[in-house]
């Protein structure tokens, strides 16, 4: 008869311990609605912070420059056989200068945008991007949370079935072995985070991709504006390119987001656990040294003081509590920045392909080519008065990668990497920090206030 209460108490204790461990590790325990709210808040804040870097990165990615163009000019001059006059040399120099890319780096590109378009130019396309990050982050964290819960349940069920299979003599050994392997794989925290992050990235990308395409097209606009607003841009794309126009470049986006989000969440989870382990180790060593060096005074009992020991420590050490909150926030920033940098570097060529395909075949591609990369526009079209022909990219991810590498060199696959990394690091850092702090705030608001002992 006493077994049931003991079992219930043990289960409750385990649940309480796991909840405290989750909170100690910096992961708030939130409902679905709270998760969406915290994720959306994190997305909006992080987007506003990194918008200028995103604009510069996209414009660098849109530039196409043939790696062999200076050689072509030299060979053309040599083939003519005529002596090169000073005027011809100046003409060749002007041609070479004309066909140089407009933006040569992150800082010079940012300065040029401010000089030509004003400070507001650094936030072009930000409204579409805010919608993107608002919905993307909310969906992402919700799917991540639910996937981790599902994986934890799967690991528990697999472990139970594996145990039952080993104890049953009639069960085949291979079955118990496969169940045990499944339980080990799904119980790995880092692997759970990778799978959950990849799944969250796929779902969030598929749901919000049209906003991503609009953000790209707004960001590359200069004086010649094809799109004046989100509604007008949506109508223009639908009328000229059809419904499929909203999903151009989605294939590399989905291929990219699987390792990107998987690595980011997996790395973040691993770094947080390492940080938690280091803190626990430091706390144990600190408490041990205090016990061995100084003789502690006898603390008052709960009956004598009328308050619990936790209340005494929280009242006497407000500075320590504030320092702990600051260190937890700093921990979120560092772990988030490292995870964003590692994941972005690994998948950057796919991001380049996605951006190129997003403007493929659009009217904006011709304007972009003539402004950013004049050598891709044919001269015959200009003389005939027709629209400038633009070099068509292959529609497949592999074909586009090979095309860019052959025409512009392998380093072209990493155009805009520096602003991309400078964007990814603060973006993921701010996202994880705001999500963690918003989650802690939500938990604090829903926590019941302590009842006074006098009442």
MARMARMI-552838 format. One record per residue (C-alpha): residue number from 1; x, y, z; residue in three letters. Coordinates in pm, 1 decimal, always signed. Each point is the difference from the previous one (the first is absolute). Example, Ala and Ser with C-alpha at 12.3 -4.5 7.8 and 13.67 -1.06 7.14 Angstrom:
SITE num       xx       yy       zz residuo
SITE   1  +1230.0   -450.0   +780.0     ALA
SITE   2   +137.0   +344.0    -66.0     SER
END
This chain:
SITE num       xx       yy       zz residuo
SITE   1     +0.0     +0.0     +0.0     UNK
SITE   2   +288.3   +235.6    +68.7     UNK
SITE   3   +166.9    -75.9   -332.8     UNK
SITE   4   -222.2   +230.6   -200.8     UNK
SITE   5    +65.6   +317.4   +204.1     UNK
SITE   6   +371.8    -73.2     -0.8     UNK
SITE   7     -1.5    -49.3   -375.9     UNK
SITE   8   -195.1   +320.9    -48.9     UNK
SITE   9   +234.0   +189.5   +228.5     UNK
SITE  10   +305.1   -136.2   -180.1     UNK
SITE  11   -141.1    +92.5   -339.8     UNK
SITE  12    -86.9   +347.1   +123.3     UNK
SITE  13   +349.4    +38.7   +143.4     UNK
SITE  14   +156.9   -104.2   -331.3     UNK
SITE  15   -224.6   +240.8   -189.3     UNK
SITE  16    +87.6   +281.1   +239.2     UNK
SITE  17   +370.3    -76.7    -26.6     UNK
SITE  18    -12.4     -9.2   -379.7     UNK
SITE  19   -188.2   +330.6     -3.4     UNK
SITE  20   +257.1   +160.5   +227.1     UNK
SITE  21   +280.6   -139.3   -216.2     UNK
SITE  22   -166.5   +145.1   -308.7     UNK
SITE  23    -30.2   +340.5   +161.8     UNK
SITE  24   +355.7    -16.3   +131.8     UNK
SITE  25   +124.5    -75.5   -349.8     UNK
SITE  26   -166.2   +318.2   -123.8     UNK
SITE  27   -293.7   -165.2   -178.8     UNK
SITE  28   -334.9   +141.5   +114.9     UNK
SITE  29   -294.5   -237.3    +44.2     UNK
SITE  30   -266.0   +166.4   -213.4     UNK
SITE  31   -337.3    -82.5   -146.9     UNK
SITE  32    -54.8     +1.4   -376.1     UNK
SITE  33   -143.7   +351.9     -2.6     UNK
SITE  34   +279.1   +131.2   +222.1     UNK
SITE  35   +261.0   -164.0   -222.2     UNK
SITE  36   -142.7   +167.7   -311.0     UNK
SITE  37    -10.3   +337.3   +178.7     UNK
SITE  38   +359.8    -24.6   +124.9     UNK
SITE  39   +126.6   -126.0   -335.3     UNK
SITE  40   -176.6   +276.3   -193.5     UNK
SITE  41   +136.8   +264.1   +239.3     UNK
SITE  42   +351.5   -136.6    -44.4     UNK
SITE  43    -35.4     +8.0   -377.7     UNK
SITE  44   -121.9   +360.1    -16.3     UNK
SITE  45   +276.7   +134.1   +226.0     UNK
SITE  46   +279.8   -193.0   -170.2     UNK
SITE  47   -118.5   +102.5   -347.0     UNK
SITE  48     +7.2   +371.6    +81.1     UNK
SITE  49   +353.5    -31.9   +138.0     UNK
SITE  50   +149.1   -181.7   -299.8     UNK
SITE  51   -197.6   +163.7   -285.8     UNK
SITE  52   +290.1   +217.8   -132.5     UNK
SITE  53   +234.4   -299.1    -18.8     UNK
SITE  54   -265.2   -200.7   -181.3     UNK
SITE  55    -48.1   +271.0   -264.6     UNK
SITE  56   +375.1    +22.1    -67.5     UNK
SITE  57    +33.1   -379.0    -13.2     UNK
SITE  58   -283.2    -37.1   -251.7     UNK
SITE  59   +138.4   +272.0   -228.2     UNK
SITE  60   +343.7   -160.3     +2.8     UNK
SITE  61   -158.7   -332.3    -90.5     UNK
SITE  62   -190.4   +152.5   -292.2     UNK
SITE  63   +317.6   +123.5   -170.9     UNK
SITE  64   +120.8   -213.8   -289.0     UNK
SITE  65   +350.7    +55.4   -133.0     UNK
SITE  66   +185.4   -222.2   -243.1     UNK
SITE  67   +332.7    -99.7   +150.4     UNK
SITE  68   +168.3     +7.2   -345.6     UNK
SITE  69   -122.8   +344.3   -114.4     UNK
SITE  70   +339.0   +180.9    +37.4     UNK
SITE  71   +161.0   -283.2   -198.8     UNK
SITE  72   -262.8    +37.0   -275.3     UNK
SITE  73    +84.3   +370.5    -40.3     UNK
SITE  74   +372.5    -75.1    -16.8     UNK
SITE  75    -40.0   -280.1   -257.7     UNK
SITE  76   -227.7   +219.5   -211.8     UNK
SITE  77   +263.3   +273.7     -7.8     UNK
SITE  78   +275.4   -247.7    -87.7     UNK
SITE  79   -209.3   -159.5   -277.0     UNK
SITE  80    -45.4   +333.3   -176.3     UNK
SITE  81   +377.6    +18.6    -56.3     UNK
SITE  82     -6.2   +379.9     -9.0     UNK
SITE  83   +220.4   +198.0   +237.0     UNK
SITE  84   -191.0   +111.0   +305.5     UNK
SITE  85    -30.1   +377.9     +8.9     UNK
SITE  86    -49.3   +204.5   +313.4     UNK
SITE  87   -363.0    +60.3    -90.8     UNK
SITE  88    -63.2   -371.3    -52.4     UNK
SITE  89   +164.2    -78.1   +332.3     UNK
SITE  90   -220.2   +255.1   +173.7     UNK
SITE  91   -307.0   -145.4   -169.2     UNK
SITE  92    +94.9   -350.6   +113.8     UNK
SITE  93    +55.9   +128.9   +352.6     UNK
SITE  94   -342.2   +165.4     -1.0     UNK
SITE  95   -158.5   -322.0   -127.6     UNK
SITE  96   +170.1   -200.2   +270.5     UNK
SITE  97   -113.4   +247.2   +263.5     UNK
SITE  98   -354.2     -5.3   -139.7     UNK
SITE  99    -23.3   -375.0    +29.6     UNK
SITE 100   +125.8    -14.9   +357.1     UNK
SITE 101   -259.3    -94.7   +263.2     UNK
SITE 102   -177.8   +290.5   +165.4     UNK
SITE 103    +44.2   -121.2   +357.9     UNK
SITE 104   +350.4   -120.7    +84.2     UNK
SITE 105    -41.6    -84.5   +366.8     UNK
SITE 106   -222.5    +17.5   +302.8     UNK
SITE 107   +109.1   +332.1   +148.6     UNK
SITE 108    +46.2   +179.6   -333.1     UNK
SITE 109   -333.7   -138.3   -117.7     UNK
SITE 110   -174.7   +121.2   +313.5     UNK
SITE 111   +156.4   +344.9    -37.6     UNK
SITE 112   -105.3    +14.9   -367.4     UNK
SITE 113   -360.1    -91.1    +85.1     UNK
SITE 114    -14.7   +274.0   +264.8     UNK
SITE 115   +156.7   +251.6   -239.2     UNK
SITE 116   -233.2    -77.0   -292.2     UNK
SITE 117   -323.8   -101.2   +174.3     UNK
SITE 118    +27.6   +137.4   +351.6     UNK
SITE 119     -1.6   -188.7   +328.5     UNK
SITE 120   -347.7   -136.7    -75.6     UNK
SITE 121   +153.4   -189.8   -291.1     UNK
SITE 122   +158.0   -238.1   +250.2     UNK
SITE 123   -348.6   -107.2   +109.4     UNK
SITE 124   -147.2    -52.8   -348.8     UNK
SITE 125   -239.7   -290.6     -3.3     UNK
SITE 126     -8.4     +0.2   +378.6     UNK
SITE 127   -380.6    -10.9    +24.2     UNK
SITE 128    -18.7   -317.6   -208.2     UNK
SITE 129   +293.4   -135.5   +199.0     UNK
SITE 130   -172.1    +81.8   +330.6     UNK
SITE 131   -305.6   -198.0   -112.8     UNK
SITE 132   +237.7   -278.5   -100.1     UNK
SITE 133   +186.1    -10.6   +331.2     UNK
SITE 134   -318.8    +46.1   +204.1     UNK
SITE 135   -170.9   -303.4   -152.5     UNK
SITE 136   +316.8   -200.5    -61.5     UNK
SITE 137   +133.4    +18.1   +355.7     UNK
SITE 138   -339.3    -67.5   +155.7     UNK
SITE 139    -56.1   -309.7   -214.6     UNK
SITE 140   +362.0   -109.3    +36.4     UNK
SITE 141     +8.4     -5.1   +380.2     UNK
SITE 142   -344.7   -159.9    +22.5     UNK
SITE 143    +91.1   -284.4   -237.8     UNK
SITE 144   +338.1    -38.2   +172.7     UNK
SITE 145   -166.4    -32.6   +340.2     UNK
SITE 146   -261.2   -250.7   -117.7     UNK
SITE 147   +254.6   -207.7   -194.2     UNK
SITE 148   +225.0    -28.7   +305.0     UNK
SITE 149   -295.6   -113.0   +210.6     UNK
SITE 150    -88.3   -260.0   -264.0     UNK
SITE 151   +359.6   -124.6    -19.0     UNK
SITE 152    +20.5    -26.2   +379.0     UNK
SITE 153   -318.4   -209.1     +6.2     UNK
SITE 154   +131.5   -215.5   -285.3     UNK
SITE 155   +323.8    -62.9   +188.7     UNK
SITE 156   -191.6    -94.8   +314.2     UNK
SITE 157   -230.8   -240.0   -186.9     UNK
SITE 158   +291.2   -154.9   -192.8     UNK
SITE 159   +198.9    -52.7   +318.7     UNK
SITE 160   -299.8   -165.5   +166.1     UNK
SITE 161    -61.0   -228.3   -299.8     UNK
SITE 162   +368.9    -90.5    -16.7     UNK
SITE 163     -3.4    -95.5   +367.9     UNK
SITE 164   -311.9   -210.9    -47.4     UNK
SITE 165   +152.0   -167.3   -306.8     UNK
SITE 166   +317.1    -93.8   +188.2     UNK
SITE 167   -196.8   -153.2   +286.1     UNK
SITE 168   -220.6   -204.1   -234.2     UNK
SITE 169   +156.3   -328.0   -111.7     UNK
SITE 170   -227.3    -24.7   -303.3     UNK
SITE 171   +116.6   +329.6   -148.9     UNK
SITE 172   +262.6     +5.9   -271.4     UNK
SITE 173   +330.0   +155.7   +109.9     UNK
SITE 174    +19.5   +223.6   -308.1     UNK
SITE 175   -328.1   +165.4    +95.7     UNK
SITE 176   +119.3    +87.8   +348.4     UNK
SITE 177   +329.5   +123.6   -143.8     UNK
SITE 178   -169.9   +230.4   -250.4     UNK
SITE 179   -235.5   +134.5   +266.0     UNK
SITE 180   +293.9    +62.7   +231.7     UNK
SITE 181   +187.0   +181.1   -279.2     UNK
SITE 182   -308.0   +212.4    -73.0     UNK
SITE 183    -34.1    +91.9   +367.3     UNK
SITE 184   +368.7    +94.3    +22.2     UNK
SITE 185    -18.3   +214.4   -315.4     UNK
SITE 186   -320.1   +181.3    +94.4     UNK
SITE 187   +114.4    +53.7   +359.9     UNK
SITE 188   +313.2   +188.9   -108.5     UNK
SITE 189    -61.3   +362.6    +91.2     UNK
SITE 190   +220.4   +144.6   -275.3     UNK
SITE 191   -159.5   -224.1   -263.5     UNK
SITE 192   -347.1    +87.8   +127.6     UNK
SITE 193    +84.6   +367.7    -37.7     UNK
SITE 194   +138.0    -56.7   -352.0     UNK
SITE 195   -308.7   -190.0   -118.0     UNK
SITE 196   -240.0   +242.0   +168.8     UNK
SITE 197   +185.9   +301.8   -140.5     UNK
SITE 198     +3.9   -142.6   -353.2     UNK
SITE 199   -370.4    -82.8    +17.3     UNK
SITE 200    -80.7   +345.4   +137.1     UNK
SITE 201   +199.3   +162.4   -279.5     UNK
SITE 202   -180.8   -198.1   -271.4     UNK
SITE 203   -347.8    +81.4   +130.3     UNK
SITE 204    +75.9   +367.3    +69.1     UNK
SITE 205   +167.5    +50.5   -339.4     UNK
SITE 206   -285.3   -163.1   -190.9     UNK
SITE 207   -258.0   +213.7   +182.7     UNK
SITE 208   +177.9   +335.0    -32.1     UNK
SITE 209   +199.4    -24.3   -323.8     UNK
SITE 210   -198.8   +265.6   -196.2     UNK
SITE 211   +104.0   +258.2   +263.2     UNK
SITE 212   +362.9   -103.6    -50.5     UNK
SITE 213    -28.5    +53.4   -375.2     UNK
SITE 214   -162.4   +341.7    +49.3     UNK
SITE 215   +274.9    +98.1   +243.5     UNK
SITE 216   +267.8    -84.2   -257.3     UNK
SITE 217   -167.3   +196.6   -279.1     UNK
SITE 218    -57.9   +304.5   +220.5     UNK
SITE 219   +358.8     -6.2   +127.9     UNK
SITE 220   +159.9    +25.5   -346.3     UNK
SITE 221   -213.6   +295.2   -116.1     UNK
SITE 222   +173.8   +330.3    -59.0     UNK
SITE 223   -131.1   +305.5   -185.5     UNK
SITE 224   -203.7   -204.3   -249.8     UNK
SITE 225   -274.7   -147.6   +215.6     UNK
SITE 226   -191.5   -293.5   -138.9     UNK
SITE 227   -179.4    -59.8   +330.9     UNK
SITE 228   -150.5   +274.1   +217.0     UNK
SITE 229   -165.5   -207.5   +271.6     UNK
SITE 230    -72.6   -353.8   +113.6     UNK
SITE 231   -349.9    -12.9   -152.9     UNK
SITE 232   +111.1   +156.9   -329.9     UNK
SITE 233   +304.7   -227.8    -15.9     UNK
SITE 234   -212.7   -308.6    +62.2     UNK
SITE 235   -239.7    +98.4   -280.3     UNK
SITE 236   +286.1    +78.0   -237.1     UNK
SITE 237   +171.6   -334.8    +60.6     UNK
SITE 238   -326.7   -191.7    -29.2     UNK
SITE 239    -98.4   +172.1   -327.5     UNK
SITE 240   +342.1    -24.3   -166.1     UNK
SITE 241   +138.0   -326.8   +138.8     UNK
SITE 242   -299.5   -186.4   +133.5     UNK
SITE 243    -35.7   -173.6   +334.5     UNK
SITE 244   +325.6   -184.7    -57.6     UNK
SITE 245   +179.3   +332.9     -0.7     UNK
SITE 246    -40.2    +21.2   +378.1     UNK
SITE 247   +194.7   -324.3    +42.8     UNK
SITE 248   +299.9    +55.7   -227.5     UNK
SITE 249   +314.7   -131.3   +163.9     UNK
SITE 250   -193.1   -198.6   +259.4     UNK
SITE 251   +181.2   -326.5    -80.1     UNK
SITE 252   +344.0   +128.0   +108.1     UNK
SITE 253   -168.7   +172.5   +293.4     UNK
SITE 254   -139.1   -330.8   +127.6     UNK
SITE 255   +326.5   -182.5    -70.9     UNK
SITE 256   +187.8   +274.6   +182.6     UNK
SITE 257   -227.4    +28.1   +301.3     UNK
SITE 258    +27.8   -367.8   +100.3     UNK
SITE 259   +371.0     +9.0    +91.1     UNK
SITE 260    -13.0   +370.1    +92.5     UNK
SITE 261   -269.1    -21.6   +266.5     UNK
SITE 262   +107.5   -347.1   +105.7     UNK
SITE 263   +358.3   +109.5    +60.3     UNK
SITE 264   -106.9   +326.1   +164.2     UNK
SITE 265   -237.7   -155.5   +253.6     UNK
SITE 266   +226.7   -302.1    +53.8     UNK
SITE 267   +304.0   +220.8    +60.9     UNK
SITE 268   -195.1   +235.5   +224.9     UNK
SITE 269   -135.0   -288.3   +208.6     UNK
SITE 270   +347.8   -153.7    +33.2     UNK
SITE 271   +161.9   +331.3    +95.6     UNK
SITE 272   -272.1    +69.9   +257.5     UNK
SITE 273    +51.9   -341.5   +157.9     UNK
SITE 274   +376.0    +50.6    +11.6     UNK
SITE 275    -51.1   +341.5   +159.8     UNK
SITE 276   -244.7   -148.8   +251.7     UNK
SITE 277   +247.1   -276.9    +85.3     UNK
SITE 278   +282.3   +251.5    +49.7     UNK
SITE 279   -221.0   +214.4   +225.4     UNK
SITE 280   -104.1   -299.9   +209.6     UNK
SITE 281   +361.8   -106.5    +34.4     UNK
SITE 282   +104.8   +351.1   +103.2     UNK
SITE 283   -284.9    +20.5   +254.4     UNK
SITE 284    +94.4   -334.8   +153.9     UNK
SITE 285   +365.8    +99.0    +29.9     UNK
SITE 286    -94.4   +339.7   +142.6     UNK
SITE 287   -234.7   -144.4   +262.0     UNK
SITE 288   +255.3   -266.8    +95.3     UNK
SITE 289   +276.4   +258.8    +49.6     UNK
SITE 290   -230.2   +216.9   +214.3     UNK
SITE 291    -89.1   -294.9   +223.3     UNK
SITE 292   +362.9   -100.5    +50.2     UNK
SITE 293   +145.5   +348.3    +51.7     UNK
SITE 294   -260.4   +177.4   +214.3     UNK
SITE 295   -219.1   -139.9   +273.9     UNK
SITE 296   -359.2    +88.5    -82.8     UNK
SITE 297   -213.6   +162.4   +263.4     UNK
SITE 298   -316.4   -175.0   +110.9     UNK
SITE 299   -283.4   +115.8   -226.7     UNK
SITE 300   -337.1    +80.3   +155.2     UNK
SITE 301   -266.3   -264.6    -40.5     UNK
SITE 302   -313.0    +60.1   -201.6     UNK
SITE 303   -207.4     +9.0   +317.9     UNK
SITE 304   +225.6   +263.6   +158.0     UNK
SITE 305    +18.7   +227.8   -301.0     UNK
SITE 306   -347.0    -51.2   -144.2     UNK
SITE 307   +135.0    -15.8   -357.0     UNK
SITE 308   +163.0   -270.4   -208.6     UNK
SITE 309   +371.4    -16.8    -67.6     UNK
SITE 310    -56.8    +78.3   -368.6     UNK
SITE 311   -178.8   +322.3    +95.3     UNK
SITE 312   +285.8    +94.5   +234.8     UNK
SITE 313   +262.1    -52.2   -270.7     UNK
SITE 314   -201.9   +190.1   -260.6     UNK
SITE 315    -51.1   +294.5   +235.6     UNK
SITE 316   +359.9    +20.4   +117.9     UNK
SITE 317   +167.0    -53.0   -335.9     UNK
SITE 318   -180.3   +211.6   -262.2     UNK
SITE 319   +330.5    +85.6   -167.0     UNK
SITE 320    +83.0   -368.4    -40.7     UNK
SITE 321   -339.6    -68.1   -157.5     UNK
SITE 322    +43.6   +292.3   -239.6     UNK
SITE 323   +348.9   -119.6    -92.0     UNK
SITE 324   -137.7   -347.3    -65.7     UNK
SITE 325   -265.6   +137.2   -235.9     UNK
SITE 326   +264.7   +204.7   -180.9     UNK
SITE 327   +228.6   -302.1    -39.6     UNK
SITE 328   -290.8   -210.4   -127.6     UNK
SITE 329    -74.7   +265.9   -261.5     UNK
SITE 330   +368.1    +19.8    -95.4     UNK
SITE 331     +4.5   -378.0    -29.2     UNK
SITE 332   -297.4     +8.3   -238.4     UNK
SITE 333   +171.9   +266.9   -209.7     UNK
SITE 334   +330.7   -187.4    -28.9     UNK
SITE 335   -155.0   -340.8    -68.0     UNK
SITE 336   -242.7   +148.6   -252.2     UNK
SITE 337   +272.6   +193.9   -182.9     UNK
SITE 338   +227.4   -304.9    -28.4     UNK
SITE 339   -279.6   -227.5   -119.0     UNK
SITE 340   -110.6   +253.8   -261.7     UNK
SITE 341   +354.5    +49.0   -131.6     UNK
SITE 342    +73.8   -372.3    -30.8     UNK
SITE 343   -327.4    -85.4   -172.3     UNK
SITE 344     +7.7   +296.8   -240.3     UNK
SITE 345   +350.7    -73.6   -123.8     UNK
SITE 346    -89.5   -358.5    -81.8     UNK
SITE 347   -301.5    +76.4   -219.8     UNK
SITE 348    +90.3   +339.5   -149.4     UNK
SITE 349    +36.6   -110.8   -367.8     UNK
SITE 350   -359.1   -125.3     +7.6     UNK
SITE 351   -110.8   +339.3   +130.6     UNK
SITE 352   +176.7   +163.1   -294.6     UNK
SITE 353   -183.4   -226.7   -246.7     UNK
SITE 354   -332.5    +70.9   +169.7     UNK
SITE 355    +42.3   +376.6    -33.6     UNK
SITE 356    +97.9    -22.9   -367.5     UNK
SITE 357   -297.8   -220.6    -82.9     UNK
SITE 358   -242.2   +226.0   +187.4     UNK
SITE 359    +36.1   +276.1   -261.8     UNK
SITE 360    +46.0   -236.2   -295.2     UNK
SITE 361   -209.2   +100.4   -302.3     UNK
SITE 362   -153.6   +304.8   +165.6     UNK
SITE 363     +0.9   +355.3   -133.1     UNK
SITE 364   +205.2    +90.9   +302.0     UNK
SITE 365   +280.6   -231.5   -111.4     UNK
SITE 366    +62.9   +217.3   -307.5     UNK
SITE 367    +10.5   +316.5   +210.2     UNK
SITE 368   +227.1   -167.5   +253.8     UNK
SITE 369   +231.7   -127.2   -272.1     UNK
SITE 370    +29.7   +343.1   -163.3     UNK
SITE 371    +66.1   +176.5   +331.3     UNK
SITE 372   +213.0   -248.0   +192.9     UNK
SITE 373   +159.8   -206.2   -278.6     UNK
SITE 374     -4.6   +182.5   -337.2     UNK
SITE 375   +208.2   -262.5   -179.9     UNK
SITE 376   -286.9   -249.2    +12.8     UNK
SITE 377   -219.6   +221.3   -220.3     UNK
SITE 378    +46.3    -34.9   -372.9     UNK
SITE 379    +88.0   +308.3   -203.6     UNK
SITE 380   -207.3   -110.3   -296.8     UNK
SITE 381   -317.7    +22.6   +199.7     UNK
SITE 382    +83.3   +355.0    +99.8     UNK
SITE 383    +52.3   +109.5   -360.0     UNK
SITE 384   -313.0   -171.7   -126.4     UNK
SITE 385   -215.9   +162.6   +265.1     UNK
SITE 386   -126.4   -332.0   +133.4     UNK
SITE 387    +23.0   -115.1   +358.5     UNK
SITE 388   +347.0   -100.6   +106.9     UNK
SITE 389    +55.3   -372.5     -9.1     UNK
SITE 390   +124.5   -147.4   +324.0     UNK
SITE 391   +199.8   -317.3    +33.7     UNK
SITE 392   -234.0   -273.9   +116.3     UNK
SITE 393   +105.2   -215.7   +292.1     UNK
SITE 394    -72.6   -373.1    +12.4     UNK
SITE 395   -313.3    -76.9   +196.2     UNK
SITE 396   +153.1   -284.4   +203.7     UNK
SITE 397   +205.6    +52.1   +314.8     UNK
SITE 398   +295.2   -203.1   -126.9     UNK
SITE 399     -7.7   +165.9   -342.0     UNK
SITE 400     -7.6   +346.7   +154.1     UNK
SITE 401   +293.6    -80.7   +229.8     UNK
SITE 402   +207.5   -127.4   -293.0     UNK
SITE 403    -97.6   +299.1   -217.7     UNK
SITE 404   +106.4   +257.7   +259.8     UNK
SITE 405   +326.4   -183.1    +71.7     UNK
SITE 406    +92.1    -18.1   -370.3     UNK
SITE 407    -97.3   +354.3    -96.8     UNK
SITE 408   +104.3   +189.7   +312.4     UNK
SITE 409   +234.0   -234.8   +184.7     UNK
SITE 410    -47.6   -212.6   +309.8     UNK
SITE 411    +44.8   +297.2   +230.6     UNK
SITE 412   -314.0   +152.2   -153.2     UNK
SITE 413   -200.7   -260.9   +191.5     UNK
SITE 414   +105.6   +185.1   +315.5     UNK
SITE 415    -78.4   +354.9   -113.2     UNK
SITE 416   -132.5   +195.5   +294.5     UNK
SITE 417   +122.8   -260.1   +251.8     UNK
SITE 418   +140.2   +260.5   +240.9     UNK
SITE 419   -325.6   +198.3    +34.8     UNK
SITE 420   -179.9   -335.3     -4.2     UNK
SITE 421   +198.2   -119.2   +302.4     UNK
SITE 422    -23.2   +338.0   +169.4     UNK
SITE 423   -373.7    -28.2    -54.4     UNK
SITE 424    -35.3   -366.4   +103.2     UNK
SITE 425   +193.6    +36.0   +325.4     UNK
SITE 426   -198.5   +290.6   +152.3     UNK
SITE 427   -324.5   -127.7   -152.3     UNK
SITE 428    +19.1   -340.8   +167.9     UNK
SITE 429   +146.6   +153.8   +315.9     UNK
SITE 430   -281.5   +254.9    +34.8     UNK
SITE 431   -261.9   -260.1    -97.6     UNK
SITE 432   +101.9   -246.9   +270.9     UNK
SITE 433    +51.1   +277.8   +256.1     UNK
SITE 434   -339.7   +163.4    -60.1     UNK
SITE 435   -174.9   -338.7     -9.3     UNK
SITE 436   +160.8   -103.2   +329.9     UNK
SITE 437    -71.2   +332.4   +170.8     UNK
SITE 438   -356.8    +15.8   -134.2     UNK
SITE 439    -57.2   -355.4   +121.1     UNK
SITE 440   +132.8    +85.8   +345.3     UNK
SITE 441   -225.6   +307.4     +9.0     UNK
SITE 442   -306.8   -204.8    -99.8     UNK
SITE 443    +76.9   -259.4   +267.0     UNK
SITE 444    +44.0   +272.5   +259.3     UNK
SITE 445   -334.6   +157.5    -92.3     UNK
SITE 446   -192.4   -326.6    +27.2     UNK
SITE 447   +172.2   -109.5   +322.0     UNK
SITE 448   -236.6    +29.3   +301.5     UNK
SITE 449   +101.6   +267.6   +244.9     UNK
SITE 450   +102.3   -128.2   +347.0     UNK
SITE 451   -263.4    +37.5   +269.7     UNK
SITE 452   +110.6   +204.1   +300.6     UNK
SITE 453    +33.9   -199.0   +323.2     UNK
SITE 454   -181.2   +275.2   +197.0     UNK
SITE 455   -313.3    -48.2   -205.4     UNK
END
